[in-house]
């Protein structure tokens, strides 16, 4: 796997990770990381992609993993960054995957780059803020998002005393973090040690207008959701599947926010299957 910095048109740089080219006609998948993460590709993703002949890319969103800040960014901003990343790597068409905070950004790419995004797999992703359901309902620790809804200054103040609530994770989540997804916990700690700006900007973007219309998504979308998720409750996936015409929902009743990632292997198979030429 290689890592490099790619310059963007506005002078910013983003940190990009790449498992490397695959055979002609092979699938490329761009991973959108959660909040907070550095953007580095995690070991289970790399292993699953290589076993399937898939090229996996990822990048650090602004203020994560060495990527430049982008004050005032929206969820939609990710699409323009991704387009420049794939152009620099010579990738024309690709699928996207996103987990947790990466989910909305993956959906933004599908909506705003419809001629390039082949499909979407979204794990435990937030829905846009709406009064159609209790958006905070079922979240074990919604304080950061509630503060973000009041603006960046309020979210910055919250970050000064913010402490992770261990009740946000289920027993299945903690088991996953001790086992196959232990690299995720280490990466989240590394991202957090670099400062809170990435997560602050993510939360403000989630709690603000996303600046794109989900109805514009035409690529196939797979929503994968844990029924016991205490970070992004299943009500968010239920709302999304009813507002994205091309979406289907896989509900895994016993999974939480981290253990749901055990389904990334079958989601990669789904992405590969929908992009295989018809016999």
C-alpha positions as CSV (number, residue, x, y, z in Angstrom):
1,X,0.0,0.0,0.0
2,X,1.3,3.5,-0.9
3,X,0.6,6.9,0.7
4,X,1.1,10.2,-1.0
5,X,-0.1,13.8,-0.9
6,X,-2.2,15.1,-3.7
7,X,-2.4,18.9,-4.4
8,X,-5.9,20.3,-5.0
9,X,-6.8,23.3,-7.1
10,X,-7.3,25.6,-4.2
11,X,-3.8,25.0,-2.8
12,X,-4.8,22.4,-0.2
13,X,-3.3,19.0,-0.1
14,X,-5.0,15.7,0.9
15,X,-3.3,12.6,2.2
16,X,-4.2,9.6,-0.1
17,X,-3.7,5.8,0.5
18,X,-3.8,3.3,-2.3
19,X,-3.5,-0.5,-2.5
20,X,-2.3,-0.1,-6.1
21,X,-3.6,-0.8,-9.6
22,X,-5.5,-4.0,-10.4
23,X,-6.0,-5.9,-13.6
24,X,-7.6,-4.1,-16.5
25,X,-11.3,-3.8,-15.9
26,X,-11.0,-4.4,-12.2
27,X,-13.1,-2.5,-9.7
28,X,-11.8,0.5,-7.8
29,X,-13.4,1.4,-4.5
30,X,-12.8,4.7,-2.6
31,X,-13.3,4.4,1.2
32,X,-14.6,7.3,3.2
33,X,-13.5,7.0,6.8
34,X,-15.4,7.6,10.0
35,X,-15.0,10.4,12.6
36,X,-12.3,10.6,13.9
37,X,-9.9,8.6,11.7
38,X,-6.7,9.5,9.8
39,X,-7.9,8.2,6.5
40,X,-5.4,5.3,6.4
41,X,-6.8,2.1,5.0
42,X,-7.5,-0.4,7.8
43,X,-6.1,-3.9,7.7
44,X,-9.4,-5.8,7.2
45,X,-10.3,-3.5,4.3
46,X,-7.0,-4.0,2.6
47,X,-7.1,-7.8,3.0
48,X,-10.6,-8.1,1.7
49,X,-9.9,-5.9,-1.3
50,X,-6.7,-7.7,-2.3
51,X,-8.5,-11.1,-2.0
52,X,-11.1,-9.9,-4.5
53,X,-8.8,-8.1,-7.0
54,X,-10.2,-4.7,-6.0
55,X,-8.2,-1.5,-5.9
56,X,-8.9,0.3,-2.6
57,X,-8.3,4.0,-2.2
58,X,-8.9,6.3,0.7
59,X,-8.1,9.9,1.7
60,X,-8.0,12.0,4.9
61,X,-10.8,14.5,4.9
62,X,-9.7,18.1,5.7
63,X,-7.8,18.3,9.1
64,X,-7.4,14.5,9.2
65,X,-4.3,12.5,8.7
66,X,-2.2,15.4,7.4
67,X,-4.8,16.8,5.0
68,X,-5.1,20.6,4.9
69,X,-8.0,22.2,6.8
70,X,-11.0,23.5,4.8
71,X,-12.9,25.8,7.1
72,X,-16.6,25.9,6.5
73,X,-16.7,22.7,4.4
74,X,-20.0,21.0,3.8
75,X,-20.8,17.3,3.3
76,X,-21.0,18.1,-0.5
77,X,-17.4,19.5,-0.4
78,X,-16.2,15.9,-0.4
79,X,-17.2,15.3,-4.0
80,X,-15.0,18.0,-5.4
81,X,-12.0,16.7,-3.4
82,X,-12.6,13.2,-4.5
83,X,-12.9,14.1,-8.1
84,X,-9.5,15.7,-8.0
85,X,-8.0,12.7,-6.2
86,X,-9.3,10.2,-8.7
87,X,-8.3,12.4,-11.6
88,X,-4.7,12.6,-10.2
89,X,-4.7,8.8,-10.0
90,X,-6.0,8.2,-13.5
91,X,-9.2,6.6,-12.2
92,X,-12.3,7.2,-14.4
93,X,-15.1,5.3,-12.7
94,X,-15.2,3.8,-9.2
95,X,-17.5,2.7,-6.3
96,X,-17.6,4.3,-2.9
97,X,-17.9,3.0,0.6
98,X,-18.3,4.9,3.8
99,X,-18.7,4.1,7.5
100,X,-20.3,6.3,10.2
101,X,-19.1,9.9,9.4
102,X,-17.9,8.6,6.0
103,X,-21.4,7.6,5.0
104,X,-22.8,11.0,4.2
105,X,-19.6,11.9,2.2
106,X,-19.9,8.7,0.1
107,X,-23.5,9.6,-0.7
108,X,-22.4,13.1,-1.7
109,X,-20.1,11.6,-4.3
110,X,-22.9,9.5,-5.7
111,X,-25.2,12.5,-6.0
112,X,-22.7,14.9,-7.4
113,X,-20.5,12.6,-9.5
114,X,-23.2,10.5,-11.1
115,X,-21.3,9.7,-14.3
116,X,-18.3,8.4,-12.3
117,X,-19.7,6.6,-9.2
118,X,-20.8,3.0,-9.9
119,X,-22.3,2.1,-6.6
120,X,-22.3,2.9,-2.9
121,X,-22.0,0.8,0.3
122,X,-22.8,2.8,3.4
123,X,-22.3,1.5,7.0
124,X,-24.1,3.1,9.9
125,X,-24.3,6.4,8.2
126,X,-26.1,9.5,9.4
127,X,-29.2,10.9,7.7
128,X,-29.5,14.6,7.1
129,X,-31.0,16.6,9.9
130,X,-34.7,16.5,9.6
131,X,-37.8,16.9,11.7
132,X,-39.4,13.8,10.0
133,X,-38.1,11.6,12.9
134,X,-36.2,12.1,16.2
135,X,-32.8,12.6,14.7
136,X,-31.0,12.4,18.1
137,X,-33.2,9.6,19.4
138,X,-31.3,6.5,20.5
139,X,-27.9,8.2,20.4
140,X,-26.0,7.3,23.6
141,X,-24.0,10.6,23.4
142,X,-25.4,13.2,21.1
143,X,-23.8,16.2,22.8
144,X,-21.3,16.9,20.0
145,X,-23.9,16.9,17.3
146,X,-26.3,19.0,19.4
147,X,-23.5,21.6,20.0
148,X,-22.6,21.5,16.3
149,X,-26.2,22.4,15.4
150,X,-25.5,25.7,17.2
151,X,-22.4,26.4,15.1
152,X,-18.7,25.8,15.1
153,X,-17.9,28.0,18.1
154,X,-20.3,25.9,20.2
155,X,-18.8,22.7,18.9
156,X,-15.3,24.0,19.8
157,X,-16.4,24.7,23.3
158,X,-17.9,21.2,23.7
159,X,-14.6,19.7,22.5
160,X,-12.7,21.3,25.3
161,X,-14.4,18.9,27.8
162,X,-15.5,16.1,25.5
163,X,-14.9,12.6,26.8
164,X,-15.8,9.4,24.9
165,X,-18.8,7.7,26.4
166,X,-18.0,4.0,26.5
167,X,-21.7,3.2,26.6
168,X,-21.8,4.2,23.0
169,X,-20.4,0.8,22.0
170,X,-22.1,-2.5,22.5
171,X,-20.4,-5.7,23.7
172,X,-20.2,-6.8,20.0
173,X,-18.5,-3.5,19.2
174,X,-15.9,-4.0,22.0
175,X,-15.3,-7.5,20.8
176,X,-14.7,-6.3,17.2
177,X,-12.2,-3.6,18.5
178,X,-10.3,-6.3,20.4
179,X,-10.3,-8.5,17.3
180,X,-10.4,-7.8,13.6
181,X,-11.0,-4.1,13.9
182,X,-8.4,-3.3,16.6
183,X,-6.6,-1.1,14.0
184,X,-9.7,1.1,13.9
185,X,-9.3,1.9,17.6
186,X,-5.6,2.7,17.3
187,X,-6.3,4.9,14.2
188,X,-9.0,6.8,16.0
189,X,-6.7,7.5,18.9
190,X,-4.0,8.7,16.4
191,X,-6.5,11.0,14.7
192,X,-7.7,12.3,18.0
193,X,-4.2,13.0,19.3
194,X,-3.7,15.4,16.3
195,X,-6.5,17.7,17.6
196,X,-10.3,17.9,17.3
197,X,-10.6,20.1,14.2
198,X,-11.5,17.3,11.8
199,X,-14.3,15.9,14.0
200,X,-15.5,19.4,14.8
201,X,-15.8,20.2,11.1
202,X,-17.4,16.9,10.4
203,X,-20.1,17.4,13.1
204,X,-20.8,20.9,11.9
205,X,-21.2,19.7,8.3
206,X,-23.5,16.9,9.4
207,X,-25.7,19.2,11.5
208,X,-25.9,21.8,8.7
209,X,-27.5,21.6,5.2
210,X,-25.6,18.9,3.2
211,X,-25.8,21.0,0.0
212,X,-26.9,18.2,-2.3
213,X,-30.1,16.3,-3.0
214,X,-30.3,12.6,-2.1
215,X,-32.9,12.2,-4.8
216,X,-30.2,12.8,-7.4
217,X,-28.5,9.5,-6.6
218,X,-29.1,7.0,-9.3
219,X,-26.3,4.5,-8.6
220,X,-27.2,1.4,-6.6
221,X,-26.9,2.1,-2.9
222,X,-26.5,-0.5,-0.1
223,X,-27.2,0.7,3.4
224,X,-25.8,-1.6,6.1
225,X,-27.1,-0.9,9.6
226,X,-26.8,-2.5,13.1
227,X,-30.0,-2.8,15.0
228,X,-28.2,-2.1,18.3
229,X,-26.2,0.9,17.1
230,X,-26.0,3.5,19.9
231,X,-24.0,6.0,17.9
232,X,-26.1,6.2,14.7
233,X,-29.4,4.5,15.4
234,X,-31.2,2.4,12.9
235,X,-33.8,5.1,12.4
236,X,-31.3,7.0,10.2
237,X,-30.9,4.1,7.8
238,X,-34.7,3.7,7.8
239,X,-35.1,7.3,6.7
240,X,-32.3,7.0,4.1
241,X,-33.8,4.0,2.4
242,X,-37.1,5.7,2.1
243,X,-35.5,8.8,0.5
244,X,-33.0,7.2,-1.9
245,X,-34.8,5.6,-4.7
246,X,-31.9,3.2,-5.6
247,X,-31.2,2.1,-2.1
248,X,-31.7,-1.2,-0.3
249,X,-31.2,-1.9,3.4
250,X,-29.4,-4.7,5.1
251,X,-30.4,-4.6,8.8
252,X,-28.2,-6.7,11.1
253,X,-30.2,-6.8,14.3
254,X,-27.4,-7.8,16.7
255,X,-24.7,-5.4,15.4
256,X,-23.6,-2.1,16.9
257,X,-21.6,0.7,15.4
258,X,-18.3,-1.1,15.0
259,X,-19.3,-4.7,14.7
260,X,-21.3,-3.7,11.6
261,X,-18.0,-3.4,9.8
262,X,-17.7,-7.2,9.8
263,X,-20.1,-6.9,6.8
264,X,-17.6,-5.0,4.7
265,X,-16.5,-8.2,3.0
266,X,-20.0,-9.1,1.7
267,X,-20.6,-5.5,0.7
268,X,-17.4,-5.6,-1.4
269,X,-18.9,-8.7,-3.0
270,X,-22.1,-6.8,-3.6
271,X,-20.3,-3.9,-5.3
272,X,-18.3,-6.3,-7.4
273,X,-21.4,-8.2,-8.5
274,X,-23.4,-5.1,-9.5
275,X,-20.5,-4.1,-11.7
276,X,-19.7,-7.4,-13.4
277,X,-20.7,-7.5,-17.1
278,X,-23.8,-9.5,-17.8
279,X,-23.1,-13.0,-19.1
